[in-house]
């Protein structure tokens, strides 16, 4: 039986996460940590391959990257967030590649409520709740992965507020463009959730 392209891409994403988890968790590999920007880029490219024929999805992805970069800048400017060198190239103390990662995560977060027949306001609220939950899961894992540290030494409420607001706006753009749910993005989100949960152990 021949595998379809989305299934092949999902297997590649699964393999990338497995290698990353083993390298960090058991081998304490600095090379794996330093390859974090490439990992972010790889996930974004996989999503792009599944969506390259969907003009509305492509428009949303471009908007989501810009929104994510703005959120990353806000974290550094007003949230006391110090980004680690593993995050790659920075512009005005704002790393660029994580913008792609957040776009991928947001695509999954926006797709989940979009699969339902709920009113738009409930879908927006659902996206904000999912983003807050993901931010909670990411926070301690991000420090272990050397993504960032906090000036105050602990995660401030500002971090969760920005996460919820980012998802709310991203979901609003998703709804305005009438983007169809992307099942591959949901799969990537689930992979990230499992990976981050394992990194918290």
Long-range contacts (C-beta under 8 A, 24 or more apart in sequence): 5-49, 5-50, 6-50, 6-183, 6-184, 9-46, 9-49, 9-50, 9-184, 10-184, 10-187, 12-46, 13-43, 13-46, 13-187, 13-188, 13-191, 14-191, 16-42, 16-43, 17-191, 17-192, 17-194, 17-195, 20-195, 21-195, 21-198, 21-199, 24-145, 24-199, 25-198, 25-199, 33-86, 33-145, 33-146, 34-86, 36-86, 36-87, 36-88, 36-97, 36-145, 36-147, 37-86, 37-87, 37-88, 37-89, 37-95, 37-97, 40-88, 40-97, 40-98, 40-100, 40-101, 40-104, 41-97, 41-100, 43-100, 43-101, 43-104, 43-188, 44-100, 44-101, 44-103, 44-104, 46-184, 46-188, 47-103, 47-104, 47-107, 47-182, 47-184, 47-185, 47-188, 50-182, 50-184, 50-185, 51-182, 51-184, 54-179, 54-180, 54-182, 56-177, 56-178, 56-179, 56-180, 57-179, 57-180, 57-182, 59-177, 60-107, 60-110, 60-170, 60-173, 60-174, 60-177, 60-179, 61-103, 61-107, 63-170, 63-173, 64-102, 64-103, 64-106, 64-107, 64-170, 64-173, 65-99, 65-100, 65-103, 66-99, 67-106, 67-166, 67-169, 67-170, 67-173, 68-98, 68-99, 68-100, 68-101, 68-102, 68-103, 68-106, 68-166, 69-94, 69-96, 69-99, 71-102, 71-162, 71-163, 71-165, 71-166, 72-98, 72-99, 72-102, 74-162, 75-148, 75-159, 75-162, 78-158, 79-150, 79-156, 79-158, 79-159, 79-162, 80-150, 80-151, 80-152, 80-156, 80-158, 81-148, 81-149, 81-150, 81-151, 81-159, 82-148, 82-149, 82-150, 82-151, 83-147, 83-148, 84-146, 84-147, 84-148, 84-149, 85-146, 86-145, 86-146, 86-147, 87-147, 87-148, 98-147, 102-166, 104-185, 104-188, 104-189, 104-192, 105-134, 105-188, 105-189, 105-192, 106-131, 106-166, 106-167, 106-170, 107-182, 107-185, 107-188, 107-189, 108-182, 108-185, 108-186, 108-187, 108-188, 108-189, 108-190, 108-192, 109-134, 109-167, 109-170, 109-171, 109-189, 110-167, 110-170, 110-171, 110-174, 110-179, 110-185, 111-181, 111-182, 111-183, 111-185, 111-186, 111-189, 112-181, 112-186, 112-189, 113-171, 114-174, 114-175, 114-179, 114-180, 114-181, 115-181, 115-186, 120-175, 123-171, 123-175, 124-168, 124-171, 124-172, 124-175, 125-168, 126-171, 127-167, 127-168, 127-170, 127-171, 127-174, 128-164, 128-165, 128-167, 128-168, 128-171, 129-164, 130-167, 131-163, 131-164, 131-166, 131-167, 131-168, 132-160, 132-163, 132-164, 132-167, 134-163, 134-189, 134-192, 134-193, 135-159, 135-160, 135-163, 135-164, 136-160, 137-193, 137-196, 137-197, 137-200, 138-196, 140-200, 141-196, 141-199, 141-200, 144-199, 144-200, 145-199
